[in-house]
């Protein structure tokens, strides 16, 4: 489990993280979201003992990362795919990491196969593409078979096949009961990967919730298709709904889908489609972080 408790981090006069608290539990993929400069990377570095908190604490399984005797066997992380010695081959890079944590060479071979780099094991890191470096970083994170994993923008440089692979990998790790925290700016990807979201802005917590609860919070309307839109509209408005015609459909607010179906049945009106609609994760994210964006582009007048 990852626990961040009243974490604050200052760099001179800049407060990168400000009294931040949240928890990531086993069995879930938690999306760590926020604008550039929100404090996501600083928080992850604090969890991994790379940045010392100004105040508060960041714990893994109830303790500090620095106190773990064989850290790679408890925590795996990919923060920067380029933070690798370019002159080493992929296999030698992983062997160095493995030996520092008492992990055998057999595991090195296993993770290279798991991330699809078995055929490039002898290639120097400097000759690898960004996508290959990302896969190597994931292999390093998995090396100790840890129960807690942190990934910072893991899909950078990956092609569509690679993006699907990392998505399935993270969801598979969570299904095994592991704790997965992943930061990303790709809202469309987080929408199909994350079970929970932690949204921060200017170093502070904005929202911590499940994707289901987020969907309910930003529910917009119910789209209804029927061969008798006029009749159904009258029936729904009698029940207090706000109904807006939209081409060949009705957009209904104020009633749940089940209530709409019941009203249609009482009136003897067929319903061909009944779809509750919520704002996309991207729209919800933009609304939540509207006041926390440091660097904003202005619309150019034409």
C-alpha angles and dihedrals in degrees: 000000000000117000124185111189122189089320117186129174127184129191102194106299093347118096104205095176122024121195093317120179130175140130131224113200131199119273097037140092105223117200111216105207136179143119123280108290093022093125102255097129092042090053092050091048089052091052089053095047093247093117122037112226118243085217138345124033145260115212137189115204090345097307143077118274090232090062095056110107096208102020098178089061091059105028131032123188143180111191103146122015091197095057092098132106102259094210095061125086118240093252094048092048090055093043091056091051092045095052092049088061101036095256120148127238091247089071090052090059091047096054093045088056092044093056095041098251100112090109092051098044094118096044117112113248092233089063094053126102120240089257091055091048089053090054090048089051090052089050089054091050091052095043097099094039089240128191094220124055133182123192124184112201093331097176095061109126095006122129121227092274090050093049091053090047094053091045092053090044094054093046090047092051091051091047087057089059098261126140113244125187116181129177119205143156092209101098093180089058095046089051090065098033111041127076092189136019133215110195120192135176130186088358095303132108114258100172140351114187147121121277088244092055091045090053091051092047092055098038110146111182147309119267112218130187119192138156088235106047095158093052093045092047091056091048093049095046089053086058092054100261126142107230125191120186112230114185104288095352143062124236109211128196128180098037132075120237092254091053091051091051091049092050091049091049093050089052094046092241121146119231120206099181135018114178125168108215130203133181113273117258087251092056092045091049093049091050093048094048098038093113095041102060112114099185113042128174117222121225110255113235115235 
